[in-house]
Amino acid sequence: MLFNTDGKTIQSHLRTLSVLHLVLAHFCRGQPQLIGSSKPIVATLGDDIILPCHLEPAADASGLMVEWARPDLNPRFVHVWRSGVELASKKHKSFVGRTSLFIDELKSGNISLKLSKVTLADRGTYKCFLPGLNRQTLVQLVVASGAVSSAVITLAGMDRDKGGVVLDCESRGWYPEPEVLWLDAEGNLLSAGPTETVRGPDDLYTVSSRVTVEKRHSNSFTCRVQQKNTNQTRETHITVPDDFFKLQSCSSPIITGLAVSFLLLLLLLIVVWRWRQNIKNMKSHSDETIKGEKSNGSKTTRAEDQFVTEEETKPLKDEGEEKTKDVNKETGNIQ
């Protein structure tokens, strides 16, 4: 027990001496600074990466407390080293088992952090901090996807107003978001429409862009998709045949002629239809008139027949009545 206590006491004295050494260096040679990286550190998904951080001038940091943190996280700590031990309980759960320091190089002032199996969620700004010296530096981590697809160019159609061919370019699987450029055969930038960007559930970007090109000496065009921070570039070339431009240039009068012909045919059909409707209406009206005349004639004939019958039967009736009277008279005389 006494030995263990003495051992801890010795370690404490060594840390104190280390801090005193740094303080003396401050007065003798100037205060040491923490140096990180002036440029973003680029990592590919799944790779191991080192976030640089070291003391300059070089000094022993083995007895100092070292903190690596991401201010945007809660808890913010990525890796905490104190008294020769990592305080794993203080770190963010997403970094458990994935961070480490170069223990053997702490004496030379190297407190860089090794981060294993990089994910998209690891991107951000990290702070390397020495509380004992109140010194810190920042390191930016950029995570690039490793499954970037090639740029694919397709013929999207024709622009009859400009007399050109519309080209479409698409590429998938990017992170961070890239830019899309169109170039002619001489490497000159072409004026294209705004880049369309879609972010998928995996946080990777799909980008697409369209440009209208006109016939020129060389109908060769290039679509270039690039991400400057990650130094990733994909580009594809296409050569548009001259015949395609000829087809485009002559298609406009043909389509115009077809449209005019269609309108004339439609107008003719409407005229014929209306003419047939008029004839049909006239015939229907004529049939109704004839039918009405026949109906009226039949009613008149029946009325006349009835009148004639009554007039003709009346004298016969009167004559019968007179004969009956005469017979009665004669019969009476006989009686």
C-alpha positions in Angstrom: 0.0 0.0 0.0 2.8 2.4 0.8 4.5 1.6 -2.5 1.3 2.3 -4.4 0.8 5.5 -2.6 4.4 6.5 -3.2 3.9 5.6 -6.9 0.9 7.8 -7.2 2.8 10.6 -5.4 5.7 10.2 -7.8 3.3 10.4 -10.8 1.7 13.5 -9.4 5.1 15.1 -9.0 6.0 14.2 -12.5 2.9 15.9 -13.9 3.7 19.0 -11.8 7.2 19.1 -13.1 5.8 18.8 -16.7 3.5 21.7 -16.2 6.4 23.7 -14.6 8.6 22.8 -17.5 6.0 24.3 -19.9 5.6 27.4 -17.8 9.4 27.9 -17.8 9.3 27.4 -21.6 6.7 30.1 -21.8 9.1 32.6 -20.1 12.3 31.3 -21.8 11.2 30.6 -25.3 7.7 31.9 -25.6 4.4 30.3 -24.8 3.7 27.0 -26.7 0.9 27.0 -29.1 -1.5 24.2 -30.2 -1.3 23.7 -33.9 -4.1 21.8 -35.8 -4.8 22.0 -39.5 -5.5 25.1 -41.6 -7.3 22.9 -44.2 -10.3 20.6 -43.7 -9.4 17.0 -43.1 -11.1 14.8 -45.7 -12.2 11.3 -44.8 -14.0 8.6 -46.8 -16.9 6.7 -45.3 -15.7 3.7 -43.3 -12.0 4.8 -43.2 -9.8 5.6 -40.2 -8.6 9.2 -40.0 -6.3 11.3 -37.9 -7.2 14.8 -36.6 -3.9 16.6 -36.1 -3.0 18.5 -33.0 0.4 19.1 -31.5 2.3 21.5 -29.3 4.8 23.9 -30.9 7.5 24.2 -29.8 7.4 20.5 -28.9 6.8 19.8 -25.2 5.9 16.8 -23.1 2.1 16.6 -22.8 1.9 13.2 -21.1 1.1 14.8 -17.7 -1.5 17.2 -19.1 -5.3 16.8 -19.4 -6.3 16.5 -23.0 -9.8 17.2 -24.3 -11.2 16.6 -27.7 -14.8 17.9 -28.2 -17.4 18.8 -30.7 -19.3 21.9 -29.5 -22.4 20.9 -31.4 -22.9 17.6 -29.5 -24.4 16.9 -26.2 -22.3 15.8 -24.4 -19.7 17.5 -26.3 -16.7 15.4 -25.4 -15.2 13.0 -28.0 -12.2 11.9 -26.1 -10.9 13.0 -22.6 -7.5 12.0 -21.3 -6.5 12.7 -17.7 -3.8 11.2 -15.4 -2.8 8.7 -18.0 -6.4 7.3 -18.3 -9.2 7.9 -20.8 -12.4 9.1 -19.1 -14.8 7.1 -21.3 -17.8 8.0 -19.2 -17.6 11.6 -20.3 -17.6 11.0 -24.1 -20.5 11.1 -26.5 -22.0 7.6 -27.1 -21.5 7.7 -30.9 -17.7 7.8 -30.4 -17.4 4.9 -27.9 -14.7 2.5 -29.0 -13.7 4.6 -32.0 -11.2 7.2 -30.6 -7.6 7.0 -29.3 -4.5 9.1 -28.7 -0.9 8.3 -29.6 0.2 7.6 -26.1 3.9 7.1 -26.9 4.0 10.4 -28.7 2.5 12.5 -25.9 6.0 13.2 -24.6 6.9 14.9 -27.9 3.7 17.1 -27.8 1.6 15.1 -30.2 -2.0 15.0 -29.0 -3.6 14.1 -32.3 -6.8 12.1 -32.3 -7.3 8.9 -34.2 -11.0 8.3 -35.3 -11.9 4.9 -36.7 -14.7 3.8 -39.0 -15.8 7.3 -40.0 -19.5 7.9 -40.6 -21.3 10.9 -42.2 -22.4 11.9 -38.7 -18.7 12.5 -37.8 -18.5 15.5 -40.0 -18.0 18.8 -38.2 -15.6 21.0 -36.3 -13.5 19.5 -33.5 -11.7 21.3 -30.7 -8.4 20.2 -29.4 -8.0 21.7 -25.9 -5.4 21.7 -23.1 -7.2 23.1 -20.0 -3.9 23.4 -18.0 -2.4 25.8 -20.6 -5.7 27.3 -21.7 -4.7 26.6 -25.3 -7.0 25.2 -28.1 -7.2 24.8 -31.8 -9.9 23.8 -34.2 -9.9 21.0 -36.9 -12.6 20.6 -39.5 -13.6 17.1 -40.7 -15.2 16.6 -44.0 -16.6 13.2 -44.8 -16.9 12.2 -48.4 -19.0 9.3 -49.7 -17.1 6.5 -51.3 -19.9 5.4 -53.7 -20.0 8.4 -56.0 -21.5 7.4 -59.4 -20.2 8.5 -62.8 -21.9 11.5 -64.5 -24.5 10.2 -67.0 -25.4 12.4 -70.0 -28.7 11.9 -71.9 -30.3 13.7 -74.8 -33.3 15.4 -73.1 -35.0 16.9 -76.2 -34.9 20.0 -78.4 -35.2 23.7 -77.8 -37.0 25.0 -80.9 -36.9 28.6 -79.6 -33.0 28.6 -79.5 -32.6 26.0 -82.2 -30.5 23.7 -80.0 -30.3 20.3 -78.3 -31.0 19.9 -74.6 -28.6 17.7 -72.7 -29.1 16.4 -69.2 -26.4 15.3 -66.7 -26.9 13.3 -63.5 -24.7 11.9 -60.7 -25.5 10.2 -57.4 -24.0 9.4 -54.1 -22.3 12.7 -53.2 -21.4 14.2 -49.9 -20.8 17.1 -49.4 -23.0 18.6 -52.2 -21.0 19.0 -55.4 -21.2 21.5 -58.2 -22.0 20.7 -61.9 -20.2 22.4 -64.8 -20.7 22.1 -68.6 -17.8 22.6 -70.9 -17.4 22.8 -74.7 -14.6 21.0 -76.6 -12.2 23.9 -75.9 -12.8 23.8 -72.2 -15.0 26.9 -72.1 -17.8 27.1 -69.5 -21.3 26.9 -71.0 -24.3 28.7 -69.5 -26.6 26.1 -68.0 -29.7 26.2 -65.9 -29.6 25.9 -62.1 -28.4 22.6 -60.6 -31.2 20.5 -59.1 -30.2 18.8 -55.9 -32.0 16.0 -54.0 -30.8 14.7 -50.6 -31.7 11.1 -49.9 -32.4 9.3 -46.6 -28.8 8.3 -46.5 -27.8 12.0 -46.5 -26.1 11.5 -49.9 -26.9 14.0 -52.7 -28.1 13.4 -56.3 -27.4 16.3 -58.6 -28.6 17.0 -62.1 -28.2 19.8 -64.6 -29.5 20.7 -68.1 -27.9 22.8 -70.8 -29.0 23.8 -74.3 -26.2 23.5 -76.9 -26.1 24.7 -80.5 -24.3 23.3 -83.5 -20.7 24.3 -83.7 -17.4 23.2 -85.2 -17.0 20.4 -82.7 -20.2 19.1 -81.2 -18.3 17.6 -78.2 -19.5 18.6 -74.7 -18.4 17.7 -71.2 -20.4 17.4 -67.9 -18.1 17.7 -64.8 -19.3 17.1 -61.3 -16.8 18.1 -58.6 -16.4 18.6 -54.9 -13.4 20.8 -54.2 -13.1 20.0 -50.4 -12.9 16.3 -51.1 -11.0 16.6 -54.4 -13.5 14.3 -56.0 -14.4 14.7 -59.7 -16.5 12.8 -62.1 -16.9 13.9 -65.8 -18.4 12.5 -68.9 -18.1 13.5 -72.6 -20.7 13.4 -75.3 -20.6 14.1 -79.1 -23.9 15.1 -80.7 -24.2 14.0 -84.3 -24.7 16.7 -86.9 -27.8 14.9 -88.2 -29.5 15.5 -84.9 -29.2 19.2 -85.4 -30.4 18.9 -89.0 -33.4 16.9 -87.8 -34.1 19.6 -85.2 -33.8 22.5 -87.7 -36.2 20.9 -90.2 -38.7 19.5 -87.7 -40.1 22.9 -86.9 -41.6 23.6 -90.4 -42.9 20.1 -90.6 -44.6 20.2 -87.3 -46.1 23.6 -88.2 -47.4 22.3 -91.5 -48.9 19.3 -89.8 -50.6 21.5 -87.2 -52.1 23.7 -89.9 -53.3 20.7 -91.8 -54.9 19.2 -88.7 -56.7 22.5 -88.0 -58.1 22.7 -91.6 -59.3 19.1 -91.4 -60.9 19.8 -88.1 -62.7 22.8 -89.5 -63.9 20.8 -92.5 -65.3 18.1 -90.3 -67.2 20.7 -88.2 -68.7 22.2 -91.4 -69.8 18.8 -92.7 -71.3 17.8 -89.4 -73.3 21.1 -89.2 -74.5 20.6 -92.8 -75.7 17.1 -92.0 -77.4 18.3 -88.8 -79.3 21.0 -90.8 -80.4 18.4 -93.4 -81.5 16.1 -90.7 -83.5 18.9 -88.9 -85.1 19.9 -92.2 -86.2 16.4 -93.0 -87.6 15.9 -89.5 -89.6 19.1 -89.8 -91.0 18.0 -93.2 -92.1 14.6 -91.9 -93.9 16.2 -88.9 -95.8 18.6 -91.3 -96.9 15.8 -93.6 -98.0 13.7 -90.6 -100.0 16.6 -89.2 -101.8 17.2 -92.5 -102.8 13.6 -92.8 -104.1 13.6 -89.2 -106.2 16.7 -89.9 -107.6 15.2 -93.1 -108.7 12.1 -91.4 -110.6 14.0 -88.7 -112.5 16.1 -91.4 -113.5 13.0 -93.3 -115.0 11.3 -90.3 -116.9 14.4 -89.4 -118.3 14.7 -92.9 -119.3 11.0 -93.0 -121.2 11.4 -89.8 -123.0 14.5 -91.1 -124.0 12.8 -94.3 -125.3 9.7 -92.5 -127.5 11.7 -90.2 -128.9 13.8 -93.1 -129.5 10.8 -95.2 -131.2 8.8 -92.5 -133.5 11.6 -91.4 -135.9 11.5 -94.4 -136.1 7.8 -94.2 -137.1 8.0 -90.6 -139.8 10.6 -91.3 -141.1 8.5 -94.2 -141.4 5.4 -91.9 -143.3 7.3 -89.3 -145.9 8.6 -91.9 -146.4 5.0 -93.3 -147.0 3.8 -89.7 -149.6 6.4 -89.2 -151.4 5.5 -92.4 -151.5 1.8 -91.5 -153.0 2.7 -88.1 -155.7 4.8 -89.7 -156.6 2.1 -92.1 -156.7 -0.5 -89.3 -158.9 1.8 -87.3 -161.4 2.2 -90.0 -161.6 -1.5 -90.4 -162.3 -2.0 -86.8 
